[in-house]
Amino acid sequence: MNLFRNLLFWIVLALVGALLAQLLLADPGYVLVRYRGMDYTTTVAAGLLILVGVLFALWLVWKLVTLPLRAWRGHRDRQSRARLGGGLEALHHGHYARAQKLLEQAAVDDEAAAGVARSAAAQAALARGDAAAARAQVEALGEAHAASRAITAAEIALADGRPTDALVALDAPAAQPLPPRGLALRAEALAVSGQGAQAYGMLGPMRQQQALPESRLSELETRWAEAALREAGDANVLAERWESLPKPLKSEPRVVIAYADRAADLRWEDASARSIEQALDARWDERLAARYGTLPIARLEQRRGNAERWLQAHPASPALLLTLARVARAQGQWPAAHDYLHRALAQGAGSEAWEEFGHGFAHAGDDASARIAYANALRAARGEAVEELPGRDLRQKIYDEAVIEERDEHGMPRLRE
């Protein structure tokens, strides 16, 4: 494409020259210059050639006069680029003192590269543990590099555990609009300072500007949605934030547990239990099944009925068996809870089941068994062998370990996880 453009330019130039030559040959014209009593005459064509020659001579003289200055400027630019490249390479290799020195020199030599150089110099100073030098690099950045100054100041503040200072730096009018890195830092500062809802609200701009990889954004979406729900001040705010969540997040165990916990704290028992029930009906999860049994709410009959219904589809779930044991004990039915706990242990439940055993035995007045259960809870948490409880015969042990085969909707056996 460039070759075609150049060829076309020279063809047009040749045609224009030929046209001018024809005009000048038809009428060469007459030029008279009178200066200090002397007359100089020539044709228009010769006058134009003389004028072009004079201009070329003046241009050549100017180039020769400014040659040393241009050579010095080129040498300085090459040195500045070399310092910038060497400083960045030294920073990458971990030579932080050398990197800081080279980058400071590069920032002084080239104002256009000062933003990159001083930001990298601040990183080198932080890596050396010199926070004062890092802040000095940030202060040296002028208004022309406001975004770089805000981002570097926010990084330093977050590293020092000062999210409020990071927000102040990023919200400066001169730094607006924030680049992708600034958006990511602002969202992080909001989340750290306990403003999960505001951090969650920044996911849209971050996705639009591709501030982080999508996998990382998905992880942060779950974390910040959980934080936003836990930070809800009242039931109306909690309901509004829950309803605004996309459908996949409403079945994410961490998010559902956060909503259920906060709803229970706000005395919203129906919403607390219903969120876990709907999530478990949509997709089974052991964490949700376990949390269902520890909710600080009543509704014992409904919760036990739901748990028994789920048990038909998931008979080998240790979390569900433990939940049933907790609900039964809360209802004052220790024998039923006792059986559920034995089945839970046989299916792989650990220290929590033993601890629940200890609570039940202690409440029933069986101190000896309670001590064994509590000791087993500690052993199970440490991965050590546990002591068997007395009074369980072989038939009962076989019953504890026996489970109904689970099958999917096509009738095929489902492998246990």
C-alpha positions, 0 to 999 in steps of 0.5 A: 500500500505504501509503495502504491501511494509513493508511486502515485505521488511521484506521478502526480508531481511529474504531471504538475511539473510538466504542466508548469514547464509547458506554461513557462515555455509558452511565456517565460515571463520577466522578473525585475529586481532593483536594489541599491540602484542596480537592476537584476532581470531574469525569467520567471523560471530562473527566478523560481530556481534561484529562490528554491536554491536559496531556500535549500541553502538556508535549510542546509545551513540551519541543519549544520548549525543545529547538528551538535544540538540534535546529536546531543539531544539524541544521545540524551534520549538514548541514555534516558531510554537505556536507563529506563530499560535497565531500571525496569530490568533491574526491578524485575531481577530484584536489584531494587537499589540499582533499579531505583537509582536508574529509574529516578535518573530516567524520570529526570531526563525524560518528562514523558517517561516520568510517570512510568519511571517514578511509579516503578521507582516507588515499587523498588523502594517499597520492595526495599522496605523504604516507604518514605522513598516510595512516597517521595516518588509519588509526590514528585509526579506532577499533574501530567501524570495524575493517574499514575500518581493516584495508582501508585499512592493507592498501592502504597496505601493498601500495602500499609493497610490504609484503604481509606487513603487509597480511596482518597488518592483514587477519587482525586478529580485530576485522576479521573477517569480511572484506568483499568488498574485504578478501577481494580485498586478502588474496588479492592480498597472498598472491599477491604474497608467494609464496603462490599456492596460498592465493590460489587457495583464496580464489577460492571466497569471492571468487566467493560475495561477488562481490568482483571481476567474473567476467572478472577472477576468471577471469584471476586463477584462471589466474594463481594456478593457475600460481603455485601449481604453480610454488611446489610444494615436492615432487612429491606437492604438485605432483600434488595441486595439479594434480589439484585444478584444474578440467578447463578449466585443465588445457588452459590453456597458461600453467598447463600450462607451469607444471606441465610446468616444475615437474615437469621441475625435480623430475625427473618427466619423464613427467608433464612431457611428458605434460601438454603432450602431453595439452593439445596433443591436446585443443587446439592451441597454438603456445606449448605446441608451442614449450615441448615442444621446450625441456623440460629432459628426455630422452625424445627418441625419444618427443618426436620421434615425437609432434611428427612425428605432430602435424606431419601435422595442423599442417604450417605450425606454426613452433613445431612445426617449431622443436621438431622441429629442437631435438629432432633436434639434441639427437639429433645429427642436424644435417642433419634439424634444418637442414631443419626450421629452414629450414621453420620460418623459411619458415612465420614463425619468428623470432629463436628459429629463427635462434638455434637455427641459430647453435647448430647451425652452431657445434656443426658447426664452421661459424663463418661461418654461425653468425655470420650466424645469430646476427646474424640472431637479433638483427635478427629480434628488432628487426624488421629485415631478415635476411641470407639463408643461402648454399647454399639453391637455389630448389627447396629454398626452394619445398619449405620454403614448401610445406605440406599444406592443413589441413582440419577434421573436416568436410573444409573447408580451415582458414584459417591464423592 
